[in-house]
């Protein structure tokens, strides 16, 4: 499941609760969250089940921060 900017239209005080809901759901399925909200990133990063992947722009190309051909992140695609 992909959540694209789930913080949109939410009051910032609700972001910790949203992060807890996302972390709870992530125990049963893989969830990708795309966000620009520092508080949501902070809350999700604190959950042991979550891993943070930071994307950066490099000469117009979007790349995974710190990635090289030898240490690329392995995606976990569940069997259907």
Secondary structure by P-SEA (a helix, b strand, c coil): cccccccccccccaaaaaaaaaaaaaacbbbbbbbccaaaaaaaaacccbbbbbbbbccccccccccccccccccccccc
